[in-house]
Amino acid sequence: MSQALRPLFVTVTWGAGGSTATKSLELAEICQRQLGLTTCLHLTCTNMNRALIDEALEQAKVLGIRNILALRGDAPRSEEYRDEGQTPEQDSNRDFTWAVDLVRYIRKQYGDYFCIGVAAYPEGHSDESHPEHQDPTRDLPSLVEKTKAGADFLMTQLFFDVKAYDKFETMLRNHESGAFKTMPIIPGLMPIQSYKILLRTTKLSHARLPSDILARLDAVKSDDELVKQVGVQILDEMVEHIKSRPDVGKRGFHFYTLNLEKAVSHIVEDCNLIPQENMGDEDGVIVETTPAINLEPPQNMLLARERRRRSSVTSGTRNRVIISHPSATKSNHSYEATEEEAGVLRGPINTRASTLAISEGEGSLGREATWDDFPNGRWGDARSPAFGEIDGYGPTLHVSTTQALKLWGHPVDKADISALFRKHLKGELEALPWSEQGLSPETSTIAKQLLALNAKGWWTVASQPAVNGVRSTDPVFGWGPKNGYVFQKPFVEFFLPAAEFHALKTRLDAHDQVTYFAGNANGDFEASSEESVNPVTWGTFAGKEIVTPTIIEAVSFRSWLEEAFSIWREWQRIYPTKSASGKLLGQTRQDVWLVNVIWGDFVQGDGLWEFLGA
Ligand SMILES: Cc1cc2nc3c(=O)[nH]c(=O)nc-3n(C[C@H](O)[C@H](O)[C@H](O)COP(=O)(O)OP(=O)(O)OC[C@H]3O[C@@H](n4cnc5c(N)ncnc54)[C@H](O)[C@@H]3O)c2cc1C
């Protein structure tokens, strides 16, 4: 991507409450120092040990990162978030309530060293205090405050409603305070990777999907390839529309890539956003990078760590800033430091033709690009950059605390937890902590079998039925291009008490159609074979190799395991530590195992349910 798309800078997200602190810093290091990309680190300030904020800023400085997107993160909740052993003095909420507090803190501690960006919301920020009433004018006072405190640029929430963006930008430029007259405003755009991901992310980010856009996608929603193509056209039109608006300086566009590059490659190519020899008058691209849950340090990480210590004297990239001279009053902003300032000469440039070829999967750089043909959430190929939860900022319940309490009440014993799982399977409960959506039509076909497991106190969080050669256009099981057939091995994943897991394990080990992975909150791990690689969904299409979008293997299970148990903790944290619900969830988290059972015989798929029901 660094070679092909030449982004102005990349951003690295930060898990709310510091949940991805180590991974975010590792990824930022890779972007900044190994790939030589100007990097902007997101940083939140609430619900964490405040030492993490100082560590992150110090580490960013050592790595030569000079750009921080200063954010609040989730609303402060000290009572629930206090880690064991954490003193009230270590609680970041003592000093940080809003993003502006972080902006002020960074300016106080580091002067102009960091170029600071802040979040802006063209359709209004949606918060617990007024979730039903998003209104960008409500956020204006705090946006002015963030700007006056020293922010250098605004980066917006993703949106599809360009009219709302137009209105927002005009409102800011004309604001009586003059705070935004020349302030770079970077619109956030999310390429459309799939119909399902689009609906999910717009719901989570509270972005409105205009009816004409929805209608165009509805018309092709059964064909994943067409959705992508139409999605690229929609984004092209949005970019061209925004480009045609007069602005005070060069425009930058921030793409929420979800770690997938194919769609974004097409958009930046179609819209002439890839810089030539020098920036000239062209507009530019910013891409967002989310730390993959399974991020492994590269083999030369030790070397990189060693180098980190020496970096402050030798690094050529450490001077890279997004805005050359932090100042809210300059009239002609450049979005990136000059080459001399950056200390890094530009490398040879890819031609546009080769950029597209790469995104189509050609050549050595393009080999991995085919991964995003059928992104498939957390059970996708664990080597894919899109692997894992790709729509949030670290493990999260995907709903606000108020909504969580409304959905799940105050469980006081295990029967209460079982009741929630049962209601979800019956379609009476919209979401569970591990699943923010209702039951899919596909899962509904095995609801009876799942209910039987839940009746035993085995709480199911993921599953799929067997499918043996169904048309790819099938409304329930189909996916991919329309000229094919799809297949699935059945699997189910559930939490169960430790004692019951040990009894079940003996039976799992003895059956030749079973592959399983299991683990608990303490890091204990069991598997039928750690090396087994289990494609559980595959498809055959005319003129294509067999496509395998869903593979379950130890590496993918382990990373989900960590996340699944973090979600128990997130749920626990909506209740005060000493409450009955807080205690129940804490104890349950410590006891249960998560087990994933895959049944090899997809032709006799019912065997899985008979085996587990016995
Ligand atoms: C581009 C972008 C990137 C993001 N990246 C991340 C990320 O990496 N990790 C992550 O966890 N989250 C991220 N977020 C989400 C963000 O943390 C949430 O939206 C959060 O709820 C608000 O953050 P903020 O920085 O906008 O907060 P703030 O600017 O503090 O605003 C939060 C809300 O409080 C109101 N408000 C602000 N100050 C005051 C005040 N003094 N009195 C009363 N009300 C006030 C505002 O109007 C707004 O409604 C991102 C959001 C955007 C738009």
Ligand as a Chemical Component Dictionary entry (heavy atoms), coordinates in Angstrom:
data_LIG
# 
_chem_comp.id                   LIG 
_chem_comp.type                 NON-POLYMER 
_chem_comp.pdbx_formal_charge   0 
_chem_comp.three_letter_code    LIG 
# 
loop_
_chem_comp_atom.comp_id 
_chem_comp_atom.atom_id 
_chem_comp_atom.alt_atom_id 
_chem_comp_atom.type_symbol 
_chem_comp_atom.charge 
_chem_comp_atom.model_Cartn_x 
_chem_comp_atom.model_Cartn_y 
_chem_comp_atom.model_Cartn_z 
_chem_comp_atom.pdbx_ordinal 
LIG C1  C1  C 0 -12.196 10.142 12.991 1  
LIG C2  C2  C 0 -12.530 9.399  14.259 2  
LIG C3  C3  C 0 -11.635 8.466  14.770 3  
LIG C4  C4  C 0 -11.908 7.791  15.959 4  
LIG N1  N1  N 0 -11.004 6.885  16.430 5  
LIG C5  C5  C 0 -11.232 6.245  17.599 6  
LIG C6  C6  C 0 -10.289 5.330  18.149 7  
LIG O1  O1  O 0 -9.226  5.084  17.561 8  
LIG N2  N2  N 0 -10.583 4.726  19.320 9  
LIG C7  C7  C 0 -11.753 4.972  20.001 10 
LIG O2  O2  O 0 -11.964 4.389  21.057 11 
LIG N3  N3  N 0 -12.672 5.831  19.506 12 
LIG C8  C8  C 0 -12.445 6.478  18.333 13 
LIG N4  N4  N 0 -13.370 7.342  17.841 14 
LIG C9  C9  C 0 -14.660 7.481  18.536 15 
LIG C10 C10 C 0 -14.650 8.519  19.668 16 
LIG O3  O3  O 0 -13.791 8.129  20.707 17 
LIG C11 C11 C 0 -16.088 8.635  20.172 18 
LIG O4  O4  O 0 -16.918 9.145  19.171 19 
LIG C12 C12 C 0 -16.282 9.363  21.481 20 
LIG O5  O5  O 0 -17.582 9.060  21.964 21 
LIG C13 C13 C 0 -16.183 10.878 21.361 22 
LIG O6  O6  O 0 -14.900 11.276 21.157 23 
LIG P1  P1  P 0 -14.523 12.808 20.842 24 
LIG O7  O7  O 0 -13.055 12.855 20.766 25 
LIG O8  O8  O 0 -15.313 13.319 19.719 26 
LIG O9  O9  O 0 -15.021 13.470 22.223 27 
LIG P2  P2  P 0 -15.384 14.934 22.667 28 
LIG O10 O10 O 0 -14.836 15.953 21.753 29 
LIG O11 O11 O 0 -15.014 15.036 24.098 30 
LIG O12 O12 O 0 -16.958 14.963 22.501 31 
LIG C14 C14 C 0 -17.787 13.937 23.031 32 
LIG C15 C15 C 0 -19.208 14.447 23.235 33 
LIG O13 O13 O 0 -19.259 15.299 24.352 34 
LIG C16 C16 C 0 -19.683 16.610 24.001 35 
LIG N5  N5  N 0 -18.815 17.510 24.765 36 
LIG C17 C17 C 0 -17.502 17.758 24.555 37 
LIG N6  N6  N 0 -17.019 18.612 25.490 38 
LIG C18 C18 C 0 -18.049 18.894 26.309 39 
LIG C19 C19 C 0 -18.210 19.687 27.469 40 
LIG N7  N7  N 0 -17.187 20.378 27.984 41 
LIG N8  N8  N 0 -19.418 19.729 28.046 42 
LIG C20 C20 C 0 -20.467 19.034 27.566 43 
LIG N9  N9  N 0 -20.375 18.271 26.459 44 
LIG C21 C21 C 0 -19.198 18.190 25.842 45 
LIG C22 C22 C 0 -19.504 16.700 22.496 46 
LIG O14 O14 O 0 -20.435 17.592 21.907 47 
LIG C23 C23 C 0 -19.783 15.274 22.083 48 
LIG O15 O15 O 0 -21.170 15.017 22.038 49 
LIG C24 C24 C 0 -13.134 8.033  16.647 50 
LIG C25 C25 C 0 -14.050 8.963  16.124 51 
LIG C26 C26 C 0 -13.755 9.635  14.944 52 
LIG C27 C27 C 0 -14.753 10.617 14.389 53 
# 
loop_
_chem_comp_bond.comp_id 
_chem_comp_bond.atom_id_1 
_chem_comp_bond.atom_id_2 
_chem_comp_bond.value_order 
_chem_comp_bond.pdbx_ordinal 
LIG C1  C2  SING 1  
LIG C2  C3  SING 2  
LIG C2  C26 DOUB 3  
LIG C3  C4  DOUB 4  
LIG C4  N1  SING 5  
LIG C4  C24 SING 6  
LIG N1  C5  DOUB 7  
LIG C5  C6  SING 8  
LIG C5  C8  SING 9  
LIG C6  O1  DOUB 10 
LIG C6  N2  SING 11 
LIG N2  C7  SING 12 
LIG C7  O2  DOUB 13 
LIG C7  N3  SING 14 
LIG N3  C8  DOUB 15 
LIG C8  N4  SING 16 
LIG N4  C9  SING 17 
LIG N4  C24 SING 18 
LIG C9  C10 SING 19 
LIG C10 O3  SING 20 
LIG C10 C11 SING 21 
LIG C11 O4  SING 22 
LIG C11 C12 SING 23 
LIG C12 O5  SING 24 
LIG C12 C13 SING 25 
LIG C13 O6  SING 26 
LIG O6  P1  SING 27 
LIG P1  O7  DOUB 28 
LIG P1  O8  SING 29 
LIG P1  O9  SING 30 
LIG O9  P2  SING 31 
LIG P2  O10 DOUB 32 
LIG P2  O11 SING 33 
LIG P2  O12 SING 34 
LIG O12 C14 SING 35 
LIG C14 C15 SING 36 
LIG C15 O13 SING 37 
LIG C15 C23 SING 38 
LIG O13 C16 SING 39 
LIG C16 N5  SING 40 
LIG C16 C22 SING 41 
LIG N5  C17 SING 42 
LIG N5  C21 SING 43 
LIG C17 N6  DOUB 44 
LIG N6  C18 SING 45 
LIG C18 C19 SING 46 
LIG C18 C21 DOUB 47 
LIG C19 N7  SING 48 
LIG C19 N8  DOUB 49 
LIG N8  C20 SING 50 
LIG C20 N9  DOUB 51 
LIG N9  C21 SING 52 
LIG C22 O14 SING 53 
LIG C22 C23 SING 54 
LIG C23 O15 SING 55 
LIG C24 C25 DOUB 56 
LIG C25 C26 SING 57 
LIG C26 C27 SING 58 
# 
